[in-house]
Amino acid sequence: MGEDLKLLFELQAIVRQPKTAGSSWSSMADEFRRPVGMDRQLGVAAVLFAAAPVTATQDPEHITSYLIEAEEEIGKVTGRSDFMADRLNRAARVEIGLTLNHRQYNKRFRLAQRLERKRLTLMRELEKRALTMISKSRLASELVRAEFMADVPSACFIAYYTARCHLRSEFTAQAQQRPYDVVSEFLFARCRASDTTDWWAIAHVYPSPEVLSHLSAEQCGVLLGRLYSVLERAAQLMSEVWAASNIDRDTMVVRRGNDSSTWNVLAGAWNQARDGWINALYALEADELLDVVCPGKVMRLMAADVAYWHRAVGGGLAPDTRVWAELPLPWDVLTGEAVCTRDTVVQACQVAKIDPYTSGWIAPRTQARVAPFSLTPELVHGVRVGSPGLALLLRRTGVFSGKPRHEPDR
């Protein structure tokens, strides 16, 4: 086992590529962007309200409790923030013992309005960040540390496979790198051979039929519930993005006004959770549920230049896109506004001339092909760049941001 760990650490050093002088370097961020907290707004509130200041400025629960306490000081009900209809007049302020003059009362009321709006924005951004991580590695980010550390072979597989899932996408007309490579297979083989393997922990990131076969019915049920919860969360946000966009469902090529970044994150989270959810249904021998409710996959939006590149090299519209365009919208299926069953999906797949079973539309995917091991490329927004200095300059000038270029900071 010591030799296995030594090999893992050596491979980790190769794949991670730390940002240090003399080593491989990437100008991309080390982690997913965290939402901006409410430090500034809560700092102002600490001056104007007597309630104890909030220290956890990114914790919506603490912020909500603080808002309720602070707004009680001015007789305001949390959630009622209409400046014309919800303010107290002078007589009402006197009745509750509020001695603030009109100007000072309005100042606090307006601040409370801003705090409530900012809290909702923060909650949405935190949810998007959580779904971003799920879109990469399913429930790995929700795995409890004690569960992750309980078994060495399991931890090695989870750590390496999760790192592979987080590889940055490349700007290419070919398929992206698959996360399950020869090293993943080697580490997974160690888990197969071990009597202490924590299959429950592995199922959070790799819920394959083989992994789920080692779980109890209760564990599969818990996992099924967690994954369905992800589907509901992703569906809620997808419906909002869909309503605010003008997405071409037939081609899924980005058009002006499409929030492609948010959409692709939500589509990734949906598809990852959906795959695991279907696998868990089959593991529980409860796949007859798909005869009643079988929401389809969600296609990501593709940049127009990539779509043109695909056509130029002899490719075309992916068959999955045709199936997606034929089926009811997934969030309508979850809410019961539309009906989509296993038969519905099978018929759409037959029209698109793809196998609904091996393609993962209505059944667990077939055994993943083992990809060859390759070094992590140095990327700037998916474009390979040889010089770290050049990469940083290009990033600062906004070459890869899709926005007008600007002079770099001096």
Summary of the structure (lengths in Angstrom):
residues: 410
radius of gyration: 25.2
end to end distance: 50.9
largest distance: 78.5
contacts: 1153
relative contact order: 0.10
helix: 54%
strand: 2%
